Amino acid sequence: MRDGRWAGLRARAGAADVARDLALAATAGLRFVCPGDAEWPGTLDDLGDARPLGLWVRGSPNLRMWALRSVAVVGARACTGYGAHMATALAAGLAERGWVVVSGGAYGVDGAAHRGALGAGGATVAVLACGVDRPYPRGHAGLIDRIAQQGLVVGELPPGDHPTPSRFVLRNRVIAALTRGTVVVEAAYRSGSLATARAARRLGRHTMGVPGPATSSLSAGVHELLRGEAVLVTDAAEVVELVGDMGELAPERRGPVLPRDLLDPAARRVLAALPGRRAAPADEVARGAQTTEDDAVARLYELRALGYVERQGDGWKLTRQAVLSVRPGPRQP
């Protein structure tokens, strides 16, 4: 242990009032979990010398068990409506898949993530930078009480302690170490949530970011992460694909299924060979589809029965429905 850290710990120990802390903890229904306890999350040991001496815990679930399947969702306090929506949707999706959502209890993205998990009837953990008996910010007192009833509220500081800027920075390392990965939803270049992501990366955890508008300063920090080692994610399925067990794959992304997609490949080639604005004889269509004229004619009759083409004199022409819905993009002359 470094000399500076040891001196700091000695100073804190000298000012500690253990009897007072325990009395306050008993009144507030708190417990203290330290390394070696059955409930201690082993993932926190990855912090080495920066590992907390212990954590005060409010709530009944087992912290170690919840940490085994948890994801951090963090981001800007002054988030946009888009950021709040994405954080809520991500957290709800993770909760529905049996994952614990961990965040910092703050305004903005943190609060949206907690509410998303709670709204889905799932599990969430708030890691505070103050005593867990003193909800901060005060505007989230009701939310943090609800988290304590349905999930867990944890923190390093003893009961009654107030937050300071440096304590928020220290809190972020706990969030990163406690979870399998960290998702950042909206963050400016100097956002504290980026510190959580950097801590997660140093610890070998998955680091993820939700992209936003290129013109938004609140997404600039996330985009910088994505230019580095972070992975772009857009929903809970993609997060679980990274942090989950083998086989928990996100669904393949593709556009809407068009009627043309259901056609036989040979029929699609004939359909694609028809000009957009004029009729064409069967031999011209056959050349464009690289098939025989007899096969082209057979396919054209099949396409006529499905409403894609119509006869026009000695030629074949796309119907209006086909032009509008089947052949997007530039039309042939």
VENURZI-V124265 format. One record per backbone hydrogen bond with DSSP energy under -1.0 kcal/mol. NH is the residue of the N-H (numbers start at 1). CO is the residue of the C=O. E is the energy in kcal/mol with one decimal. If there is no record, write none. Layout:
# VENURZI-V124265
nh->NH co->CO e->E
nh->NH co->CO e->E
This chain:
# VENURZI-V124265
nh->6 co->2 e->-2.4
nh->7 co->3 e->-2.6
nh->8 co->4 e->-2.1
nh->9 co->5 e->-2.5
nh->10 co->6 e->-2.2
nh->11 co->7 e->-2.1
nh->12 co->8 e->-2.2
nh->13 co->9 e->-2.6
nh->14 co->10 e->-2.0
nh->15 co->11 e->-1.2
nh->21 co->17 e->-2.6
nh->22 co->18 e->-2.7
nh->23 co->19 e->-2.1
nh->24 co->20 e->-2.6
nh->25 co->21 e->-2.5
nh->26 co->22 e->-2.4
nh->27 co->23 e->-2.0
nh->28 co->24 e->-2.3
nh->30 co->25 e->-3.0
nh->31 co->57 e->-1.8
nh->33 co->55 e->-3.1
nh->37 co->34 e->-2.4
nh->40 co->37 e->-1.2
nh->44 co->41 e->-1.5
nh->45 co->42 e->-1.4
nh->46 co->43 e->-1.3
nh->47 co->44 e->-1.7
nh->48 co->45 e->-1.8
nh->50 co->47 e->-2.0
nh->51 co->48 e->-1.9
nh->55 co->33 e->-3.0
nh->56 co->155 e->-3.3
nh->57 co->31 e->-3.0
nh->58 co->153 e->-2.7
nh->66 co->62 e->-2.1
nh->67 co->63 e->-2.3
nh->68 co->64 e->-1.0
nh->69 co->66 e->-1.1
nh->71 co->100 e->-2.6
nh->72 co->181 e->-2.9
nh->73 co->102 e->-2.2
nh->74 co->183 e->-2.7
nh->76 co->186 e->-2.2
nh->79 co->77 e->-1.3
nh->84 co->80 e->-2.4
nh->85 co->81 e->-2.4
nh->86 co->82 e->-2.7
nh->87 co->83 e->-2.4
nh->88 co->84 e->-2.3
nh->89 co->85 e->-2.7
nh->90 co->86 e->-2.8
nh->91 co->87 e->-2.4
nh->92 co->88 e->-2.6
nh->93 co->89 e->-2.5
nh->94 co->90 e->-2.5
nh->95 co->91 e->-2.7
nh->96 co->92 e->-2.5
nh->97 co->93 e->-1.0
nh->98 co->95 e->-1.8
nh->99 co->94 e->-2.6
nh->100 co->69 e->-2.7
nh->101 co->123 e->-2.2
nh->102 co->71 e->-2.8
nh->103 co->125 e->-2.4
nh->109 co->76 e->-2.5
nh->111 co->106 e->-1.1
nh->112 co->108 e->-2.2
nh->113 co->109 e->-2.6
nh->114 co->110 e->-2.4
nh->115 co->111 e->-2.5
nh->116 co->112 e->-2.3
nh->117 co->113 e->-2.1
nh->118 co->114 e->-2.6
nh->119 co->115 e->-2.9
nh->120 co->116 e->-1.3
nh->121 co->118 e->-1.8
nh->122 co->117 e->-2.9
nh->125 co->101 e->-2.4
nh->126 co->152 e->-2.3
nh->127 co->103 e->-2.7
nh->128 co->154 e->-2.9
nh->131 co->161 e->-2.5
nh->134 co->131 e->-2.0
nh->140 co->137 e->-1.9
nh->141 co->138 e->-2.0
nh->144 co->140 e->-3.0
nh->145 co->141 e->-2.2
nh->146 co->142 e->-2.0
nh->147 co->143 e->-2.3
nh->148 co->144 e->-2.3
nh->149 co->145 e->-1.5
nh->150 co->146 e->-2.2
nh->151 co->147 e->-3.8
nh->152 co->124 e->-1.8
nh->153 co->58 e->-2.5
nh->154 co->126 e->-2.7
nh->155 co->56 e->-1.6
nh->161 co->158 e->-1.9
nh->168 co->164 e->-1.3
nh->169 co->165 e->-1.3
nh->170 co->166 e->-1.9
nh->171 co->167 e->-2.2
nh->172 co->168 e->-1.6
nh->175 co->171 e->-1.7
nh->176 co->172 e->-2.2
nh->177 co->173 e->-2.3
nh->178 co->174 e->-2.3
nh->180 co->70 e->-2.4
nh->182 co->206 e->-2.5
nh->183 co->72 e->-3.2
nh->184 co->208 e->-2.2
nh->185 co->74 e->-2.9
nh->187 co->218 e->-2.3
nh->191 co->188 e->-1.7
nh->194 co->191 e->-1.2
nh->196 co->192 e->-1.0
nh->197 co->193 e->-1.8
nh->198 co->194 e->-2.7
nh->199 co->195 e->-2.4
nh->200 co->196 e->-2.4
nh->201 co->197 e->-2.2
nh->202 co->198 e->-2.3
nh->203 co->199 e->-1.8
nh->204 co->201 e->-1.3
nh->205 co->200 e->-2.9
nh->206 co->180 e->-1.8
nh->208 co->182 e->-3.0
nh->209 co->231 e->-2.2
nh->210 co->184 e->-2.4
nh->216 co->213 e->-1.6
nh->219 co->216 e->-1.2
nh->221 co->187 e->-2.0
nh->222 co->187 e->-1.0
nh->223 co->219 e->-2.6
nh->224 co->220 e->-1.9
nh->225 co->221 e->-1.8
nh->226 co->222 e->-2.4
nh->227 co->223 e->-1.4
nh->228 co->225 e->-1.2
nh->230 co->225 e->-1.7
nh->231 co->207 e->-2.2
nh->233 co->209 e->-2.2
nh->239 co->235 e->-1.5
nh->240 co->236 e->-2.7
nh->241 co->237 e->-1.8
nh->243 co->239 e->-2.4
nh->244 co->240 e->-2.6
nh->248 co->245 e->-2.0
nh->249 co->247 e->-1.9
nh->261 co->258 e->-1.3
nh->262 co->259 e->-1.4
nh->263 co->260 e->-1.6
nh->268 co->264 e->-2.2
nh->269 co->265 e->-1.9
nh->270 co->266 e->-1.7
nh->271 co->267 e->-2.5
nh->272 co->268 e->-2.3
nh->273 co->269 e->-1.2
nh->274 co->271 e->-1.0
nh->280 co->316 e->-2.2
nh->285 co->281 e->-1.9
nh->286 co->282 e->-2.5
nh->287 co->283 e->-2.0
nh->288 co->284 e->-2.2
nh->289 co->285 e->-2.1
nh->291 co->286 e->-2.2
nh->296 co->292 e->-2.3
nh->297 co->293 e->-2.6
nh->298 co->294 e->-2.2
nh->299 co->295 e->-2.3
nh->300 co->296 e->-2.4
nh->301 co->297 e->-2.2
nh->302 co->298 e->-1.7
nh->303 co->299 e->-2.6
nh->304 co->300 e->-2.2
nh->305 co->301 e->-1.9
nh->307 co->304 e->-1.3
nh->308 co->303 e->-2.6
nh->310 co->317 e->-2.4
nh->312 co->315 e->-2.5
nh->315 co->312 e->-1.9
nh->316 co->280 e->-2.5
nh->317 co->310 e->-2.5
nh->319 co->308 e->-2.5
nh->323 co->319 e->-2.1
nh->324 co->320 e->-2.3
nh->325 co->321 e->-2.4
nh->326 co->322 e->-2.1
nh->327 co->322 e->-1.3
